[in-house]
Amino acid sequence: MEPADIELVTLAKAAQNERAFAVLVRRHQARLRAFLIRLCGDGALADDIAQEAFMKAHAGLAGFKGGGSFRSWLYAIAYREFLQDARKAKAAARLEDALKDNAASPRTDTLEAGMSLDLRKALSCLDEMERAAILLCDAAGFSHTEAASALGAPLGSVKTYVARARDKMRAALSDTSTEGEQKPTAVASPSQPVKGKHYVF
């Protein structure tokens, strides 16, 4: 049985064990990158942010006190990096450009292959916090509590962001379905026993 995250963190902190941290990177990098790609709409930028997040997590490992999960702590670092980049380079504009590019020439990135153009367009209609919250809860499988920790937002606010995002996405996807395109399947999420539908990202 593989050691839990907290065991690997403890080992990495106590013995400066690079192998332990490398296991954490391998365990979380694919999902973190997928989250960032969907958040910012740019695979290369997502790679840069993910790399910076892991570097900062490694450097600041002593600051992880174990009050929450390592995963939510890592995603909080990555989200702060995204916000910093958004302020500097207007990531929202890049997302819009990426969506236009996708309409003309679909991406071949395997991590994006499972998300339809309709879903990407629907995500672009959300504001920053709504998009981050629904991606964490519905795509990355976070609980509302974990998402609140990662986003540095109150639990009630995160629940509101997710509910609002689902409503907006339903409306956006209903518009595309009336144009003859198939609406993505909505499924219940095992991690969130709440009302509403979860979209397959």
N, C-alpha and C positions, 0 to 999 in steps of 0.2 A: 504494500500500500504506500502510495506517495505521501510525503509529509504535507501537512496543512500549511497554508500561507504563513500563519503566525509562527509556526515552528521554523520555517525557512528564514523569516525575518529575524527571529531570535538568534538563530545560528549566524546569520550574516552580520548582525550587530555585535554579537559577543566575540566572534572569532575573525571578523573581517573576511568572512568566507565568500569569495567571489563566485564559487560554484553554486552556493545556495541562492545568491541573487540572480545568477544566470537562469536557474530553474524558474524563478518568479517571472523573469522576462519572457521565457519561452511559454509559460503558462498563460500569460495575459496579453502578449503582444498582438496576436491576431484579432482578438475581439476589440482591444483598444483601438487598433488601426481601423477596423471596420466602423466603429463608432465615430472616429474622427473624420473618416472619409464622408460619411453620411452627414456629419455636422457641418463640414466646411466645403464639401463638394470637389475636393482636389486631392488626388491620391498622393502626389509628391509632397504637398503641404502637410497632409496627414502623417506621412512618414517622418517629416521634419519635427512635427509637434510631438509625435510619439517618442522619437529618439530623445528629444529634449526633456520630455516628462520622465523617462526612465533615468536619464542622467541626474535630474534633480531629485528623483526619488532615492537614487543610490547615495547621492551626496547628503541628503537630508534624512537618511534612514534613522538616525538617532532621535529625530523629532517625532517618529511614529510611536505613539504611546499605547496603541492597541485598543483605544476606546471604541473604534469601529473596525470594519474590515479593511484589510490591506487594499483590496480592490477599490473600495470607495475612496480611500485616501489617494491612490494612484490616479483614479479618474478625476479627482478634484484638482490635482496638479496639472493633468492634461487639459482640463477645461480652462483653468487659469491661463495656460499657455495659449490656448485658442483665443481667449478674450484679448490677450495682449496682442496677438497677431492681427485680430480683427480691428483693433483700434489703430494699428499702424498701417495696415494694408487694405482695409475695407474688404474683409473677407466676404461680406454679404454680396458685394458686386461680383466677386470672383465666382461665387456660387451660382449667381444668375447667368453669368457667361458660360459656366460649365454646363448648366442645364441646356442652354441654347446649342452648345457644341454637341451635347448628347443627342439632341433632336436630329441633328444633321448627320452625325457620325457616332453611333453607339460605342460606349467604352467596352473594352475587352477585359478590364480588371475583374478578376474572379470574385473579389469580395463585393463588387457592386453588381455582379451579374444577377444575383437573386432579387434585386430591387428594381421594379419596373420604372419606366420613365414617368408614368402617372404618379407613382409614389414620390419620386424625387420632386416632381412639380408641386405636389401637395405639400411636401415638407418645406418647399421654398416659400409657401404662403404663410408659414408660421413665424412668430417672432422668435428671437434668439432663445429665450428661456423655455418657451413651449417646445421648440424643436429639440433642445437638449434634453428636456424632461421626458418626452415621449420616446426618444431614441434610447435613453438609459433604461426606461421601464419596459418598453415593448420590444426593443431590438436587442439590448444588452442583457435583459432579464433581471434588472435591478428591482429590489423592492422599493416602495415609496420612501422608506426610511433611508436606504442606501443612497438613493438618488438625491435626497435632501442633503445628505452628508457630502456627496460629491459636488453638488452645486452650491453649497453654502447657503441654502435657502430653507425657510421654515417648512415643516412637513405639510402643513395645510396648504401652503402656497404651491408646493410641488403637485399635490393632488389636484389643485385647481388648474395648473398648467397642463397636466396630462389630460384632464377632462376637456378642457378648452381645445387642446390640440386635436384630440380625437373628433370633436364636433366639427372643427374646421376641415380636417382631412376627409371626414364623411361627405361634407358639402362639396369639397373640391373633387373628390372621386365620383360623386353622383353626377356632377357636371360632365365628366369625361365619359361616364357610362351612357349618358343620354346621346352622346355622339357616336355610339356604336362600339365603344371599346369595352372590353370586359373588366368589371370591377374586381380588384384583388380580394382574395378570400380573407374574411375576418375570423379570427379564432380567439377562444378564451385563453388567457395566459395562466399557467399553473401557479405563477408567483404572485398574482394579483387577483384575489377573489373580490373584484369590484364590478359594479355595473358598467356596461358598455362593451365595445368590441376592441380587440387588439389586432393590428394589421401585421401581416406577414412581411417582414422586411427581408 
